[in-house]
Amino acid sequence: MKITVYSTNTCPICVKTKTLLDKWELPFEQKMIDEDRVLMTEFSKVTNGARMVPQIVIDDKHIGGFSDLTELHMDGFFD
């Protein structure tokens, strides 16, 4: 499973998301969209124009943000 988290340096929910993924022992790639214009363009394309972070992509499928991630976990998606 490949997990990508699009985030920024100033987003506290992004930190919380990454902390949860670490706690759940799920490896992920972090993409800081505020550090790279190319990543910002990729972010917009992959997430269909999402404007808020974090945004999570699992196996090339955009699943949404923090709440969506926790719902997937509660539903047993990562078991």
Jmol script that loads the backbone (N, CA, C; Angstrom):
load data "model"
ATOM      1  N   MET A   1       0.849  -1.174   0.000  1.00  0.00           N
ATOM      2  CA  MET A   1       0.000   0.000   0.000  1.00  0.00           C
ATOM      3  C   MET A   1       0.898   1.241   0.000  1.00  0.00           C
ATOM      4  N   LYS A   2       0.602   2.151  -0.898  1.00  0.00           N
ATOM      5  CA  LYS A   2       1.364   3.397  -1.000  1.00  0.00           C
ATOM      6  C   LYS A   2       0.479   4.551  -0.517  1.00  0.00           C
ATOM      7  N   ILE A   3       0.924   5.240   0.525  1.00  0.00           N
ATOM      8  CA  ILE A   3       0.184   6.359   1.083  1.00  0.00           C
ATOM      9  C   ILE A   3       0.987   7.629   0.871  1.00  0.00           C
ATOM     10  N   THR A   4       0.327   8.641   0.336  1.00  0.00           N
ATOM     11  CA  THR A   4       0.940   9.950   0.150  1.00  0.00           C
ATOM     12  C   THR A   4       0.116  10.985   0.905  1.00  0.00           C
ATOM     13  N   VAL A   5       0.816  11.832   1.662  1.00  0.00           N
ATOM     14  CA  VAL A   5       0.158  12.902   2.402  1.00  0.00           C
ATOM     15  C   VAL A   5       0.657  14.234   1.851  1.00  0.00           C
ATOM     16  N   TYR A   6      -0.263  14.999   1.286  1.00  0.00           N
ATOM     17  CA  TYR A   6       0.053  16.355   0.845  1.00  0.00           C
ATOM     18  C   TYR A   6      -0.193  17.284   2.018  1.00  0.00           C
ATOM     19  N   SER A   7       0.819  18.075   2.362  1.00  0.00           N
ATOM     20  CA  SER A   7       0.698  18.930   3.535  1.00  0.00           C
ATOM     21  C   SER A   7       1.516  20.205   3.366  1.00  0.00           C
ATOM     22  N   THR A   8       1.445  21.049   4.402  1.00  0.00           N
ATOM     23  CA  THR A   8       2.243  22.276   4.452  1.00  0.00           C
ATOM     24  C   THR A   8       2.956  22.340   5.795  1.00  0.00           C
ATOM     25  N   ASN A   9       3.900  23.249   5.884  1.00  0.00           N
ATOM     26  CA  ASN A   9       4.678  23.415   7.113  1.00  0.00           C
ATOM     27  C   ASN A   9       3.879  24.046   8.250  1.00  0.00           C
ATOM     28  N   THR A  10       2.764  24.695   7.964  1.00  0.00           N
ATOM     29  CA  THR A  10       2.029  25.442   8.988  1.00  0.00           C
ATOM     30  C   THR A  10       0.706  24.794   9.385  1.00  0.00           C
ATOM     31  N   CYS A  11       0.481  23.584   8.972  1.00  0.00           N
ATOM     32  CA  CYS A  11      -0.809  22.920   9.183  1.00  0.00           C
ATOM     33  C   CYS A  11      -0.757  21.961  10.373  1.00  0.00           C
ATOM     34  N   PRO A  12      -1.450  22.296  11.477  1.00  0.00           N
ATOM     35  CA  PRO A  12      -1.425  21.404  12.634  1.00  0.00           C
ATOM     36  C   PRO A  12      -2.157  20.075  12.392  1.00  0.00           C
ATOM     37  N   ILE A  13      -3.178  20.073  11.554  1.00  0.00           N
ATOM     38  CA  ILE A  13      -3.882  18.822  11.255  1.00  0.00           C
ATOM     39  C   ILE A  13      -2.991  17.897  10.419  1.00  0.00           C
ATOM     40  N   CYS A  14      -2.115  18.486   9.612  1.00  0.00           N
ATOM     41  CA  CYS A  14      -1.155  17.674   8.848  1.00  0.00           C
ATOM     42  C   CYS A  14      -0.230  16.927   9.804  1.00  0.00           C
ATOM     43  N   VAL A  15       0.231  17.616  10.826  1.00  0.00           N
ATOM     44  CA  VAL A  15       1.095  16.978  11.830  1.00  0.00           C
ATOM     45  C   VAL A  15       0.343  15.850  12.521  1.00  0.00           C
ATOM     46  N   LYS A  16      -0.908  16.100  12.870  1.00  0.00           N
ATOM     47  CA  LYS A  16      -1.737  15.087  13.525  1.00  0.00           C
ATOM     48  C   LYS A  16      -1.927  13.867  12.615  1.00  0.00           C
ATOM     49  N   THR A  17      -2.147  14.107  11.338  1.00  0.00           N
ATOM     50  CA  THR A  17      -2.317  13.026  10.367  1.00  0.00           C
ATOM     51  C   THR A  17      -1.068  12.167  10.301  1.00  0.00           C
ATOM     52  N   LYS A  18       0.083  12.797  10.184  1.00  0.00           N
ATOM     53  CA  LYS A  18       1.338  12.062  10.074  1.00  0.00           C
ATOM     54  C   LYS A  18       1.650  11.312  11.370  1.00  0.00           C
ATOM     55  N   THR A  19       1.292  11.906  12.509  1.00  0.00           N
ATOM     56  CA  THR A  19       1.480  11.239  13.801  1.00  0.00           C
ATOM     57  C   THR A  19       0.630   9.974  13.884  1.00  0.00           C
ATOM     58  N   LEU A  20      -0.618  10.063  13.428  1.00  0.00           N
ATOM     59  CA  LEU A  20      -1.494   8.885  13.429  1.00  0.00           C
ATOM     60  C   LEU A  20      -0.964   7.784  12.517  1.00  0.00           C
ATOM     61  N   LEU A  21      -0.540   8.158  11.333  1.00  0.00           N
ATOM     62  CA  LEU A  21       0.005   7.156  10.411  1.00  0.00           C
ATOM     63  C   LEU A  21       1.219   6.467  11.024  1.00  0.00           C
ATOM     64  N   ASP A  22       2.081   7.237  11.691  1.00  0.00           N
ATOM     65  CA  ASP A  22       3.229   6.646  12.384  1.00  0.00           C
ATOM     66  C   ASP A  22       2.759   5.708  13.497  1.00  0.00           C
ATOM     67  N   LYS A  23       1.765   6.152  14.268  1.00  0.00           N
ATOM     68  CA  LYS A  23       1.227   5.336  15.363  1.00  0.00           C
ATOM     69  C   LYS A  23       0.647   4.028  14.840  1.00  0.00           C
ATOM     70  N   TRP A  24      -0.026   4.098  13.713  1.00  0.00           N
ATOM     71  CA  TRP A  24      -0.619   2.907  13.096  1.00  0.00           C
ATOM     72  C   TRP A  24       0.413   2.092  12.325  1.00  0.00           C
ATOM     73  N   GLU A  25       1.668   2.555  12.332  1.00  0.00           N
ATOM     74  CA  GLU A  25       2.779   1.907  11.641  1.00  0.00           C
ATOM     75  C   GLU A  25       2.520   1.738  10.153  1.00  0.00           C
ATOM     76  N   LEU A  26       1.961   2.794   9.564  1.00  0.00           N
ATOM     77  CA  LEU A  26       1.701   2.813   8.123  1.00  0.00           C
ATOM     78  C   LEU A  26       2.697   3.766   7.473  1.00  0.00           C
ATOM     79  N   PRO A  27       3.612   3.239   6.663  1.00  0.00           N
ATOM     80  CA  PRO A  27       4.577   4.116   6.004  1.00  0.00           C
ATOM     81  C   PRO A  27       3.877   5.020   4.990  1.00  0.00           C
ATOM     82  N   PHE A  28       4.402   6.227   4.852  1.00  0.00           N
ATOM     83  CA  PHE A  28       3.815   7.187   3.934  1.00  0.00           C
ATOM     84  C   PHE A  28       4.888   8.099   3.369  1.00  0.00           C
ATOM     85  N   GLU A  29       4.551   8.692   2.238  1.00  0.00           N
ATOM     86  CA  GLU A  29       5.395   9.712   1.628  1.00  0.00           C
ATOM     87  C   GLU A  29       4.743  11.061   1.901  1.00  0.00           C
ATOM     88  N   GLN A  30       5.542  11.993   2.344  1.00  0.00           N
ATOM     89  CA  GLN A  30       5.049  13.341   2.623  1.00  0.00           C
ATOM     90  C   GLN A  30       5.439  14.264   1.467  1.00  0.00           C
ATOM     91  N   LYS A  31       4.487  15.035   0.990  1.00  0.00           N
ATOM     92  CA  LYS A  31       4.764  16.012  -0.067  1.00  0.00           C
ATOM     93  C   LYS A  31       4.349  17.388   0.446  1.00  0.00           C
ATOM     94  N   MET A  32       5.337  18.227   0.652  1.00  0.00           N
ATOM     95  CA  MET A  32       5.121  19.564   1.198  1.00  0.00           C
ATOM     96  C   MET A  32       4.828  20.528   0.046  1.00  0.00           C
ATOM     97  N   ILE A  33       3.563  20.852  -0.136  1.00  0.00           N
ATOM     98  CA  ILE A  33       3.165  21.639  -1.303  1.00  0.00           C
ATOM     99  C   ILE A  33       3.539  23.109  -1.173  1.00  0.00           C
ATOM    100  N   ASP A  34       3.865  23.569   0.032  1.00  0.00           N
ATOM    101  CA  ASP A  34       4.258  24.968   0.187  1.00  0.00           C
ATOM    102  C   ASP A  34       5.743  25.180  -0.090  1.00  0.00           C
ATOM    103  N   GLU A  35       6.456  24.120  -0.393  1.00  0.00           N
ATOM    104  CA  GLU A  35       7.885  24.220  -0.669  1.00  0.00           C
ATOM    105  C   GLU A  35       8.225  24.052  -2.145  1.00  0.00           C
ATOM    106  N   ASP A  36       7.254  23.670  -2.955  1.00  0.00           N
ATOM    107  CA  ASP A  36       7.552  23.325  -4.341  1.00  0.00           C
ATOM    108  C   ASP A  36       6.330  23.592  -5.222  1.00  0.00           C
ATOM    109  N   ARG A  37       6.482  24.480  -6.168  1.00  0.00           N
ATOM    110  CA  ARG A  37       5.388  24.844  -7.066  1.00  0.00           C
ATOM    111  C   ARG A  37       4.914  23.658  -7.915  1.00  0.00           C
ATOM    112  N   VAL A  38       5.836  22.802  -8.296  1.00  0.00           N
ATOM    113  CA  VAL A  38       5.473  21.619  -9.089  1.00  0.00           C
ATOM    114  C   VAL A  38       4.576  20.705  -8.258  1.00  0.00           C
ATOM    115  N   LEU A  39       4.895  20.543  -6.969  1.00  0.00           N
ATOM    116  CA  LEU A  39       4.048  19.723  -6.097  1.00  0.00           C
ATOM    117  C   LEU A  39       2.676  20.346  -5.912  1.00  0.00           C
ATOM    118  N   MET A  40       2.609  21.666  -5.893  1.00  0.00           N
ATOM    119  CA  MET A  40       1.314  22.344  -5.765  1.00  0.00           C
ATOM    120  C   MET A  40       0.438  22.029  -6.973  1.00  0.00           C
ATOM    121  N   THR A  41       1.021  22.027  -8.153  1.00  0.00           N
ATOM    122  CA  THR A  41       0.284  21.687  -9.369  1.00  0.00           C
ATOM    123  C   THR A  41      -0.157  20.223  -9.325  1.00  0.00           C
ATOM    124  N   GLU A  42       0.748  19.343  -8.922  1.00  0.00           N
ATOM    125  CA  GLU A  42       0.420  17.917  -8.780  1.00  0.00           C
ATOM    126  C   GLU A  42      -0.718  17.732  -7.781  1.00  0.00           C
ATOM    127  N   PHE A  43      -0.629  18.407  -6.647  1.00  0.00           N
ATOM    128  CA  PHE A  43      -1.644  18.347  -5.596  1.00  0.00           C
ATOM    129  C   PHE A  43      -3.018  18.714  -6.145  1.00  0.00           C
ATOM    130  N   SER A  44      -3.069  19.801  -6.877  1.00  0.00           N
ATOM    131  CA  SER A  44      -4.335  20.269  -7.437  1.00  0.00           C
ATOM    132  C   SER A  44      -4.924  19.250  -8.409  1.00  0.00           C
ATOM    133  N   LYS A  45      -4.069  18.668  -9.213  1.00  0.00           N
ATOM    134  CA  LYS A  45      -4.515  17.690 -10.210  1.00  0.00           C
ATOM    135  C   LYS A  45      -4.986  16.390  -9.546  1.00  0.00           C
ATOM    136  N   VAL A  46      -4.190  15.866  -8.630  1.00  0.00           N
ATOM    137  CA  VAL A  46      -4.479  14.585  -7.981  1.00  0.00           C
ATOM    138  C   VAL A  46      -5.728  14.658  -7.107  1.00  0.00           C
ATOM    139  N   THR A  47      -5.962  15.830  -6.500  1.00  0.00           N
ATOM    140  CA  THR A  47      -7.078  15.966  -5.558  1.00  0.00           C
ATOM    141  C   THR A  47      -8.284  16.676  -6.164  1.00  0.00           C
ATOM    142  N   ASN A  48      -8.303  16.814  -7.479  1.00  0.00           N
ATOM    143  CA  ASN A  48      -9.402  17.497  -8.171  1.00  0.00           C
ATOM    144  C   ASN A  48      -9.653  18.903  -7.641  1.00  0.00           C
ATOM    145  N   GLY A  49      -8.562  19.629  -7.406  1.00  0.00           N
ATOM    146  CA  GLY A  49      -8.665  21.034  -7.017  1.00  0.00           C
ATOM    147  C   GLY A  49      -8.889  21.293  -5.541  1.00  0.00           C
ATOM    148  N   ALA A  50      -8.578  20.326  -4.686  1.00  0.00           N
ATOM    149  CA  ALA A  50      -8.728  20.543  -3.240  1.00  0.00           C
ATOM    150  C   ALA A  50      -7.908  21.758  -2.817  1.00  0.00           C
ATOM    151  N   ARG A  51      -8.414  22.475  -1.840  1.00  0.00           N
ATOM    152  CA  ARG A  51      -7.743  23.683  -1.375  1.00  0.00           C
ATOM    153  C   ARG A  51      -7.221  23.560   0.047  1.00  0.00           C
ATOM    154  N   MET A  52      -7.617  22.508   0.735  1.00  0.00           N
ATOM    155  CA  MET A  52      -7.205  22.356   2.123  1.00  0.00           C
ATOM    156  C   MET A  52      -6.286  21.155   2.275  1.00  0.00           C
ATOM    157  N   VAL A  53      -5.403  21.242   3.237  1.00  0.00           N
ATOM    158  CA  VAL A  53      -4.517  20.143   3.579  1.00  0.00           C
ATOM    159  C   VAL A  53      -4.819  19.716   5.009  1.00  0.00           C
ATOM    160  N   PRO A  54      -4.513  18.492   5.356  1.00  0.00           N
ATOM    161  CA  PRO A  54      -3.865  17.485   4.526  1.00  0.00           C
ATOM    162  C   PRO A  54      -4.850  16.834   3.554  1.00  0.00           C
ATOM    163  N   GLN A  55      -4.300  16.311   2.498  1.00  0.00           N
ATOM    164  CA  GLN A  55      -5.043  15.473   1.568  1.00  0.00           C
ATOM    165  C   GLN A  55      -4.252  14.186   1.429  1.00  0.00           C
ATOM    166  N   ILE A  56      -4.951  13.070   1.488  1.00  0.00           N
ATOM    167  CA  ILE A  56      -4.298  11.772   1.492  1.00  0.00           C
ATOM    168  C   ILE A  56      -4.681  10.999   0.230  1.00  0.00           C
ATOM    169  N   VAL A  57      -3.670  10.371  -0.348  1.00  0.00           N
ATOM    170  CA  VAL A  57      -3.847   9.524  -1.531  1.00  0.00           C
ATOM    171  C   VAL A  57      -3.337   8.133  -1.171  1.00  0.00           C
ATOM    172  N   ILE A  58      -4.151   7.121  -1.409  1.00  0.00           N
ATOM    173  CA  ILE A  58      -3.752   5.741  -1.155  1.00  0.00           C
ATOM    174  C   ILE A  58      -3.816   4.976  -2.468  1.00  0.00           C
ATOM    175  N   ASP A  59      -2.674   4.404  -2.831  1.00  0.00           N
ATOM    176  CA  ASP A  59      -2.575   3.650  -4.090  1.00  0.00           C
ATOM    177  C   ASP A  59      -3.153   4.439  -5.263  1.00  0.00           C
ATOM    178  N   ASP A  60      -2.728   5.682  -5.374  1.00  0.00           N
ATOM    179  CA  ASP A  60      -3.116   6.588  -6.464  1.00  0.00           C
ATOM    180  C   ASP A  60      -4.591   6.965  -6.454  1.00  0.00           C
ATOM    181  N   LYS A  61      -5.307   6.733  -5.354  1.00  0.00           N
ATOM    182  CA  LYS A  61      -6.699   7.134  -5.236  1.00  0.00           C
ATOM    183  C   LYS A  61      -6.828   8.162  -4.116  1.00  0.00           C
ATOM    184  N   HIS A  62      -7.344   9.329  -4.461  1.00  0.00           N
ATOM    185  CA  HIS A  62      -7.539  10.388  -3.479  1.00  0.00           C
ATOM    186  C   HIS A  62      -8.651   9.972  -2.524  1.00  0.00           C
ATOM    187  N   ILE A  63      -8.329   9.917  -1.219  1.00  0.00           N
ATOM    188  CA  ILE A  63      -9.347   9.493  -0.253  1.00  0.00           C
ATOM    189  C   ILE A  63      -9.883  10.652   0.579  1.00  0.00           C
ATOM    190  N   GLY A  64      -9.215  11.788   0.543  1.00  0.00           N
ATOM    191  CA  GLY A  64      -9.696  12.947   1.291  1.00  0.00           C
ATOM    192  C   GLY A  64      -8.714  13.385   2.359  1.00  0.00           C
ATOM    193  N   GLY A  65      -9.253  13.942   3.440  1.00  0.00           N
ATOM    194  CA  GLY A  65      -8.429  14.510   4.489  1.00  0.00           C
ATOM    195  C   GLY A  65      -8.381  13.660   5.750  1.00  0.00           C
ATOM    196  N   PHE A  66      -8.062  14.317   6.857  1.00  0.00           N
ATOM    197  CA  PHE A  66      -7.879  13.657   8.141  1.00  0.00           C
ATOM    198  C   PHE A  66      -9.104  12.843   8.562  1.00  0.00           C
ATOM    199  N   SER A  67     -10.277  13.445   8.478  1.00  0.00           N
ATOM    200  CA  SER A  67     -11.503  12.746   8.891  1.00  0.00           C
ATOM    201  C   SER A  67     -11.746  11.500   8.048  1.00  0.00           C
ATOM    202  N   ASP A  68     -11.490  11.614   6.755  1.00  0.00           N
ATOM    203  CA  ASP A  68     -11.673  10.464   5.857  1.00  0.00           C
ATOM    204  C   ASP A  68     -10.697   9.340   6.207  1.00  0.00           C
ATOM    205  N   LEU A  69      -9.473   9.724   6.549  1.00  0.00           N
ATOM    206  CA  LEU A  69      -8.466   8.746   6.941  1.00  0.00           C
ATOM    207  C   LEU A  69      -8.880   8.010   8.211  1.00  0.00           C
ATOM    208  N   THR A  70      -9.350   8.745   9.211  1.00  0.00           N
ATOM    209  CA  THR A  70      -9.749   8.103  10.464  1.00  0.00           C
ATOM    210  C   THR A  70     -10.980   7.215  10.263  1.00  0.00           C
ATOM    211  N   GLU A  71     -11.893   7.620   9.392  1.00  0.00           N
ATOM    212  CA  GLU A  71     -13.053   6.767   9.090  1.00  0.00           C
ATOM    213  C   GLU A  71     -12.618   5.448   8.454  1.00  0.00           C
ATOM    214  N   LEU A  72     -11.679   5.531   7.506  1.00  0.00           N
ATOM    215  CA  LEU A  72     -11.171   4.306   6.883  1.00  0.00           C
ATOM    216  C   LEU A  72     -10.564   3.393   7.942  1.00  0.00           C
ATOM    217  N   HIS A  73      -9.821   3.978   8.868  1.00  0.00           N
ATOM    218  CA  HIS A  73      -9.204   3.190   9.924  1.00  0.00           C
ATOM    219  C   HIS A  73     -10.254   2.529  10.806  1.00  0.00           C
ATOM    220  N   MET A  74     -11.275   3.279  11.189  1.00  0.00           N
ATOM    221  CA  MET A  74     -12.351   2.745  12.034  1.00  0.00           C
ATOM    222  C   MET A  74     -13.122   1.641  11.315  1.00  0.00           C
ATOM    223  N   ASP A  75     -13.201   1.734   9.993  1.00  0.00           N
ATOM    224  CA  ASP A  75     -13.888   0.708   9.195  1.00  0.00           C
ATOM    225  C   ASP A  75     -13.030  -0.525   8.937  1.00  0.00           C
ATOM    226  N   GLY A  76     -11.780  -0.520   9.421  1.00  0.00           N
ATOM    227  CA  GLY A  76     -10.913  -1.676   9.266  1.00  0.00           C
ATOM    228  C   GLY A  76     -10.152  -1.738   7.967  1.00  0.00           C
ATOM    229  N   PHE A  77     -10.107  -0.639   7.241  1.00  0.00           N
ATOM    230  CA  PHE A  77      -9.447  -0.614   5.934  1.00  0.00           C
ATOM    231  C   PHE A  77      -7.976  -1.028   6.020  1.00  0.00           C
ATOM    232  N   PHE A  78      -7.294  -0.679   7.100  1.00  0.00           N
ATOM    233  CA  PHE A  78      -5.857  -0.917   7.222  1.00  0.00           C
ATOM    234  C   PHE A  78      -5.511  -2.219   7.936  1.00  0.00           C
ATOM    235  N   ASP A  79      -6.513  -2.991   8.299  1.00  0.00           N
ATOM    236  CA  ASP A  79      -6.259  -4.252   9.017  1.00  0.00           C
ATOM    237  C   ASP A  79      -5.741  -5.327   8.084  1.00  0.00           C
TER     238      ASP A  79
END
end "model"
wireframe off; spacefill off
backbone 0.3
color backbone group
